[in-house]
Amino acid sequence: MRGSPRPRSDDAERRQFYLGQRSWFLLVGERGWDFERAERWLAAAAKEALLKEP
């Protein structure tokens, strides 16, 4: 089924990065991105990483 989450041992780590404080600090704090840009990029990257077909 396309777009279905696939089981992965590192899914928790991926979710933690894309949805956690570390990613916001990296993009907004260190790289100077504005909130909207970081939000758009993180949402798209998380969707691709977590819903990718095997």
Sequence and secondary structure as in RCSB ss.txt:
>XXXX:A:sequence
MRGSPRPRSDDAERRQFYLGQRSWFLLVGERGWDFERAERWLAAAAKEALLKEP
>XXXX:A:secstr
 TT     TTHHHHHHHHHSHHHHIIIIIIT   HHHHHHHHHHHHHHHHH   
